[in-house]
Amino acid sequence: MKRQRGFSFTNLLIYVLILSIVFASGFLLGQYETAKKVATGKPTILDKIVRTFVGPNLSSDDWELLNAIRDIIKQKYYKPEAVTATLLNIGAAHGMVDALPDPYSAYLDPQEYKEFLQSTAGNYSGIGVLVKENKDKQGIIIVKVFPGSPAEKAGLKNGDIIVKVNGEDITGLPIEAVTPKIKGPAGTKVKLTVLRGEDLLDFEVERQTIHIPAVLKDEWLDINGHKVAYVDFSTMFFRGSAEDVAKVLKQYQDAGAEAIILDIRNNPGGLVSEVVDLLGYFVPGKHVLTIQARDKKEEYNAKKHEWVVSVPVVLLVNGFSASASEIFSANLKYYKKAVLVGTRTYGKGTVQELEPLGDAGAVKLTIAEYITAGGYHVEGKGVEPDIKVDMKTASTATDVILKTAEDYLQEKLGK
């Protein structure tokens, strides 16, 4: 039997020509259908094909809409010299991340990411404030002005919202893009415009090398003859802070403190490892945290230490106590190891991760949620204090939250 030969050269040309016609037709159909969907808003034929054979969550024109907008801009924008591929790509990246229903996810363009890396690795100094992202992305909130800092000397206050740095509008920028602009070499100056109430105020602050201890202040309080320790931990949960705070607490407990007032107002959070460590001096070995990610979860128990806080504790909180501070607060409240006094905490219960994109910058993305003991979700709710203080009627001349804590302990400890 004669073996059949393969394609001849002529047959091959015909085959290639047919494929070309098919692909060209498919391409033109795609262009037509994409244009039709942009104009009508209705699903295209290719949509239906892709959903049938690929899956319901994908669309044939997932990127064609961006391409269509790009083409319109390139064809009709009145300053064509300003339109570059880099500009449009960065704009699209910002828009994509900003579209997420999450105030903490953000895209850092190459320049922003470069400045962020420089500010964390180089010889940069600051002005002596702790800042936090505003939930509506309208500027950056100053949650703590440190005593004796350049910021305090310049007149900045807790609660001021930074809206401009050196004349540049920073509203809408992620905190990682703003802090490098505030930082800089010691001895240089930075101009800040802040929103205080309804007033816009300008400040010029000289940068200095800032060293921030974990405990800002500690002292004895005499409450109707009772020895009470006051410990100000309104900095943040940075590396080593748990050990530093614990040392101070132990000194007062060993010296005969009948109660401790621990102040974490304005503490914006920090490292999970540190809050788990510090909780070990209050609820050793207890389950304190679940970090629920997209497809996995991590469970954390408080560490176990050689000693524990055994005297009554009053924890002072406010609307700027956030993140790790809320993990700490929620657990002490759940296990009844402290009485919380103040106002509802901030309500940040999510975890962010910075993912570098090489020369294209980086994406900061929310990847998980904090769930504290008892299954409590902090995100968007915060932690309600046991004793709420109405700050609207409070006198600015008196620390009404501290005074409320003292009144509570006076009654608890007796006269």
Secondary structure as UniProt FT lines:
FT   HELIX           9..40
FT   HELIX           45..53
FT   TURN            56..57
FT   TURN            60..63
FT   HELIX           64..76
FT   HELIX           80..82
FT   HELIX           85..98
FT   STRAND          106..108
FT   HELIX           110..121
FT   STRAND          125..126
FT   STRAND          129..133
FT   TURN            135..136
FT   STRAND          140..145
FT   TURN            147..148
FT   HELIX           150..154
FT   TURN            158..159
FT   STRAND          161..165
FT   TURN            166..167
FT   STRAND          168..169
FT   TURN            171..172
FT   HELIX           175..182
FT   TURN            186..187
FT   STRAND          189..196
FT   TURN            197..198
FT   STRAND          199..206
FT   STRAND          217..223
FT   TURN            224..225
FT   STRAND          226..232
FT   TURN            239..240
FT   HELIX           241..254
FT   TURN            255..256
FT   STRAND          259..263
FT   TURN            265..266
FT   HELIX           272..279
FT   TURN            280..282
FT   TURN            284..285
FT   STRAND          287..293
FT   STRAND          297..301
FT   STRAND          313..317
FT   TURN            319..320
FT   HELIX           324..334
FT   TURN            335..336
FT   STRAND          339..342
FT   STRAND          350..356
FT   HELIX           358..360
FT   STRAND          362..372
FT   TURN            373..375
FT   STRAND          376..377
FT   TURN            379..381
FT   STRAND          387..388
FT   HELIX           391..393
FT   TURN            396..397
FT   HELIX           400..413
//
